[in-house]
Amino acid sequence: MKIGFLACPATMPSTGGERRGDAFEHDLQVAALRPALEARGGSLTEIDWHSPLEDFAAFDLVLLGTVWDYQDHADAFVAKIDAIEKAGTIVCNSPNLVRWNIDKAYLKDLAAQGAQTIPTKWAANAGRADIVSALKFFGSDKVVVKLRVGGGAIGQEIFSKADLPAADWRMGAPALIQPFLPTIQQEGELSFVFIDGAFSHAIQKTPASGEYRIQSLYGGKETPITPSDADIACALTIMQALPGDPPLYARIDMLRADAEGADGSLLLMEAEVIEPFLYPMQGPDLGDRIAEAIVARLR
């Protein structure tokens, strides 16, 4: 049982180049997976997804791992994992699911199925006029602008009525605009990790003082939590709405509509099925869960 863990130059520990500041997340996931697979007679090999196609032929299954630069090469990335799958290696998660998930327009699909999502305006190349229009439309003091194809809050912008972009500002790529919800700086973002469709563990992610981005790159803090049955059920509803069979892994990121308690419902921020960090430190049996799911797939 030979498993490949796809990575990129910013996360590979042996490329000789400069690793990204949060590359320790790559190390933590590998450290959780490798011994669990070895205990079941398998092996885990880290490999740059940019490598030649023939380099993947030795693997029975590849995990998308930490392919953190995929958004810069979206077409090439999908083409590569398509080719790996067509050559006979199982890809997790599947290219079809990746193709659906790579553009945040998938949120429209989930909203059409009843998911509660953050109100969103879509822009081909957002400019100042789009920001002014969104602030008025949402009745909000601040809006967040996110790339439709992107991750880790990289390239993300935040604007307010008192701090608008310059007259000639452009996002430079298709984007979505959402009202800034203060709950991100109060309760924070709640992430629910699922393995093979079953709930594994949950994390509360809070930003550093003065920040709103919760990723470790920006000083975010992660805390394991025991969510209520209602919150788990809410996240599970999103999981079950994903197209196709249950993915090997998924992370459902949600935000409380009202942290003060008047409305305890959760809003979907993102359904992450490409290369989400799965927080093995907060879910100590994550490696075993994934290893068991991989063994089942290879049977």
N, C-alpha and C positions, 0 to 999 in steps of 0.2 A: 504494500500500500504506500505509494509514493505521492506525496502531496506537495504542490507548489504554492508558495505564498507570494503573490504578485506585489511588487513594490515599485518604487521609482527612485531616481538618483537622490532626491531630497530625503529619502528614508532609508535607503540601503546602507548598512553600516560599513561596507567594505569597498565603496566606489572610490574613496580617496577625495571626494568632493565635500563641500560644506553641507552638512545635514540641517534640516529645518529645525527651528527651536523646539518644536513639539514632537520631534522624531522619537523621543522616549516612548511615545504611545505605540509605535511600531514594535519597539523592544518588548514592551509589556505584553502585547498580544502574542508575539512569537513565544515568549517565555511561558505563557499559559497554554499554548497549543502544542508546542513541541513535545514536552514530556507526556502529555495526554495521548498523543498519537503514538509515541514510542512505546507506551505501555500496552498498546493494542497492536503492536507489531508493525507500525508504520514509521514514516519519516517525514520531516518537513524541511523544505529547501526554499530559501528566499531567492527570488529572481526578479530582475528588472523587467517590467512588462514590455519595454522597448526592445528586448532581446529578439534575435531571429526566431522565426516560427519553429524551426526544427529543434530549438532548445527546450521546447515545451513537450516534445514527444515522449519523454521519459516519465511524465507524470500521469497518474490515474485520474487525478482531480486537481484543479487549481482554484485557490481562493483569491478573490480580488484584493484582499489585504489592504495595503496602504498605497494605492495608485493615485496619490494626491495631486498629480499634475494632469489627470485625465481631462479636466475641463479645458486645458490649453490645447488639447489634441483630440477633441471629442470624436470626430469621425474616424480618425486613425485608431483610437482606443476601441471603439465598438467593432471596427473591422478586424482588429487583432483578436479580440475574444471570440468573435464569430468564427474566425479561421481556426482558432485553437479547438473550439467545439466541433467544427466540421472535420477536423483531423482525428477526432475520436477521444478527446479528453473532456471529462465533465468539467463544466465551468460553474462556479457558485459565487455569486448568483448568476442566473442564466442571462445570456446576451439579450434575449427578448425582454426580460424584466429590466435590464439595464437601459435598453433603448427607450423604454417607457419612462423610466425614472430619471434619466439624465437631464431632462428639461423640466423645470419646476411647473410647467403647464400641466403636469400630472395632477396637480392640486385641483384643477378644474374637474377632472374625472372623478376624484374622490368626493368633491363637494356635490357633484351631480348624483352620487350614491348616498348622500345624506350626511357626509362628514361635516362637522362644524369647523370651518376654517377661518383664519383671520381675513377680514375684508381686504380685497386686493384689486388694484388697477394694473393693467398690463400695458407696457410701452415698448415699441420696437427699438427706440433709442432715446431714452428719457432726457428731457432738457428742462430748463428752468420753468417753462410754461406748464409742463406736466407736474412738477412739484407743487406749484401754486394751485393748480387745479385739484390735485389730490388732497392737499391740506384743507381746501374748501369742501370737497366732496365728503371727506371723512369727518369733518368738524373737529380735527385734531390739531394740536399745537406742533407736533413733530411727525415726520414720516421717515420710514426706513426704505432704502432702495437696494434691492438685491439682484444680482445677475441670475438670469433664468438657468444658465449652465454655469455652476460654480459651487464652491464648498468652503467650509471653514471661515465663513464671513469675509473671505478675501475679496477685495473689490467693492465691498458693501459701503454704502454712504448713509448718513443721517442728516436731515435738514429740518429746520424749524421756521416758523413765521418770522422769527427775529434773526435767523441765520440762513438765508436762501443761497442757492448756488449762484455763481457769477452768470451774467446774462448769456455768455457763450458756452456755458458748461453743457457737456453731453456725457451720458453714461458710457457710450461707445459700444454698446451691445444690448440685445434684448434684455429687458428687466421687468421686475414686478415692484410695485410700490404699495406699502402697507402702513397703516397707522402705527406709531410707536405705542406699545402698551406698557404702562408703568410696572405691571406685574413682573416683568423681566428683571427689574431691579429690586423687587420685593421677595416674592417666593422663588423667582427664577424659572428656568426651564426644567421640565420634567421629562426624562428619557426612559422609555420602556424597552428593554431588550428582549427579543423573542428568538428562540432557536427552534427551527423546524415547526414554526407556528405556535409553539408553547411559550408562555411567559417564563422568563429566566430571572431577571432582576431589574430594579429601577434605581435611577440616580437623580438627585436634585443638583442642578448646575446653576451657580450664582456668580454674577460678575464681580470683578474687583471694584473697589470704591471709585465712583466717578465714571465707570464703564457701563456699557449695556451688553457688550458681546461676552458670551459665557465660555468661549473656547480657552484652553490652557495657554494659547499663544498670547492672550490678552490678560492673563492673570486670573482666569476663572477658577472657581473651586468646585470640586465634585464631592458629593456626600451620598452614601447609600441610604435609601429610604425603604420603608415598608408601605407601599401605597394602599389605599382603600380598595375594597373589591369593586366599587363603582368606577374608580379611576382605571383599574386594570381592565375592566370590561369595556370602558371607552376606548382604550388603546387597542384592545383585541378586535373591536369593531373595525378599526382602520386596517389592522392586519388582514382581516378576513375579506376586506374589499380590494386587496392587491390582486392584480390579474394573475391568472395561472395558479399552479400548485404553490403551497407554502414555501417561501424561500428558505434556504439553509439558515440564514440569519437576517434580522431586520432590527432597526432601531426607530421607534416612533417617538418623535419629539413634540411635546405639547406644552401649552401655556395656559394657566388659569385665566379665565375671562375676567375675574374680579378677585384679587388677592384679599380684599377686605371681608369676603365671605358672603356678600349679598347674592352672588352667583358663583357657585362652586364648579360650574362646568368647565371642561377642558377644550381648548381650541387646538386644532392640528397646526403645527408649524411646518414640519417636514416628515415624510416617511423615507427613511434612509436605508437603501438596499444595495448601494454600490460599494462604498468603502468606509462605513461608519466605524468610529472607535467604539468598541463594545464594553469598555470599562471592566477589564478582568479583575482589577483590584477591588472593585465594589461587588463583583460577582465571582467569588472564589471557585465556583464549580463550572465556570464558563468553558474552560478547556475541555473538561470531560463531556459536557453537554454537546459541544461542537464535534468532538471526536466521535462520540456515539452516533451523531447524525450523519457524519461522513461515512462511517462503517456501514450504516444502514443503506446509504445511497450506493455504495460500491458492491453491496450484495446483489 
